[in-house]
Amino acid sequence: MTTAAAGLTLAMALAACAGTPTQTPGQGQSAAASSGASGAAEAADAAIGKIFNPSTKKGGTLKMANTADWDSLDPGNTYYGYSLNFARLYGRALLMFKSAPGPDGNTLVPDMAESLGKSSDDAKTWTYKIRSGVKFEDGTPVTSKDIAYSVARQFDKEIHPNGPTYLNALLDWPKGYKGAYKSKDADFSSAVETPDDQTIVFHLKEPFGLFDFIMQMPMTMPVPKDKDTGTKYQEHVVSTGPYKFEKNEIGKGFTLVRNDQWDPATDPNRPALPDRIEVQTGVNADDLDNRLISGDVQIAVDGLGIGNAALPKVLPDPALKARTDNPIQQRTWYTSIIPDVAPLDNVDCRRAIAFAADRSSLFRAYGGETGGISATAMIPKTLPGHKEIDLYKSPDDKGDVEKAKAALAKCGQPNGFETNISYRTERTKEKAAAESLQQSLAKVGIKLTLKPYPQDDYFALYAGKPSYVKENKIGLAINGWGSDYPDTYGFMQAIMDSRDVREAGNYNLSVKIPEVDKLIDQIKAEPDAAKRAEMWSQIDQMVIDQAVVMPSVYGKALYMRGKNLTNVFISDSQQMYDYVGLGVQQ
């Protein structure tokens, strides 16, 4: 590859030893630890940077619960961080992040592929060889055509609105191509080629040295064409992982059991310790915290951490606090200020919101010190290009009423205005953040009406659907975003590039700045890491100056380990407990 293309692969140095099999968590531990017979002494943060209660013992039932329903179990139609983490239990992508604690969890390793991608044509062509012996749950061998089909089916963002758009934008699709359903049986080999059953070749429109990071996402998990039921496929996803669905009741929960067609000889990455995994959905957030404390549930699968109502119970109690982990995440919680909704089409009306916001109150809404670090920029502290950009300073971070009123006068709304603010119904911290803004903005005459929407369809039907947002005058939307992989492109592109805006399933409806789009293109072509970081900083400065996003906190979460868990650790790639490694002590 050329020097320019090679420069884009800096982050792939993380995967330098990725061709070696991953050590199963617990290997090399004492006999007592490996058997799971010894109860580990619990301590706060004991699963950060290391494995808490390591074991290789198999068996038992792992019990999880979610405050909402899934956006989708379909690997081509999901994008919540917890869902990407969990999907690795029933699906195998070409690559995956190593199931390991701390920074080691950012290492890319082969999953269905035999090795990391082989790039050619100045990083415009990427080739992967598939391991032999990988099967679907019915015993049918997985071929390269199954992966190509899964990539083609996720192209259709009307049928699958929730998934990432990386492959739609990067691959050299035929002109007029509309995906596996609307362009049925069309030749798309200009984008994805399958010269034989074990080889798949991706053709990109332009060089992209970070393509391996895209290949660990679930849209490369194979889907058998003859079993694909479109929007209903999530009701029975055909497994390639160590677990398959025993039952799935949409809106209530589902159960995974062992997949007897999964061959561990083809999969060095997954210890597959529990015999059974039970997941309940739609559990009230406060009830879920109480069930975690009591031991009725072992993992809160949504990865949001303990809610504000439970903090006064957990933090003062040494025994309960010892069961918690409070990592810093590669995530920012923020508010989108949507310029398509008048009068927010005027930058000074948007700036009035930023000046009036009580940031100290928002900090408390997200859980205070256990929930985050006050943010003045979008890029998290651990990613290249992070700089603090405090354009809306106020005394004690409580908001600047005078500057907000001056901005309102400048935008022709001296008495304020009315608009709506959306948040996810099940997320108590998002509700608290919306209420905080409602109270602080009221001081300058801006009246906010709270609009809660269900988490599973939040982006597909409500806050991510342009027509709905305009019709229902959603001027503000509470959002949060975590990096898809350890590079700033994996954090910023999806929430900053206006060219990805579609009819539904958008994670960005507020940033529509041509200069930002141009800088993103320059970043893709820039081989120098320092220059890329500086351009990301420019984008961050621009979007905050234009007040189309308002950062609140760099994310933290106070996680609680349920009782009798083994192999518990926070992975930097998942930014929560790594679900692949978990086991149950019996």
Secondary structure, 3 states (H helix, E strand, C coil): CCHHHHHCCHHHHHHCCCCCCCCCCCCCCCHHHHHCCCCCCCCCCCCECCCECCCCCCCCEEEEECCCCCCCCCCCCCCCHHHHHHHCCCCCCCEEECCCCEHHHHCEEECCECCCCEEECCCCEEEEEECCCCECCCCCECCHHHHHHHHHHCCCCCCCCCCCCHHHHHECCCCCCCCCCCCCCCCCCCCEEEEECCEEEEEECCCCCCHHHHCCCHHHCCCCHHHCCHHHHHHCCCCCCCEEEEEEECCCEEEEEECCCCCHHHCCCCCCCCCEEEEECCCCHHHHHHHHHHCCCCEECCCCCCCCCCHHHHCCCHHHHCCEECCEEEEEEEEEECCCCCCCCCHHHHHHHHHHCCHHHHHHHCCHHHCEEECCCCCCCCCCCCCCCCCCCCHHHCCCHHHHHHHHHHCCCCCCCEEEEEEECCCHHHHHHHHHHHHHHHCCCCEEEEEEECHHHHHHHHCCCHHHHHHCCEEEEEEEEECCCCCCHHHHHHHHCHHHCCCCCCCCCCCCCHHHHHHHHHHHHCCCHHHHHHHHHHHHHHHHHCCCEEEEEEEECCEECCCCEECECEECCCCEECCCCCEECC
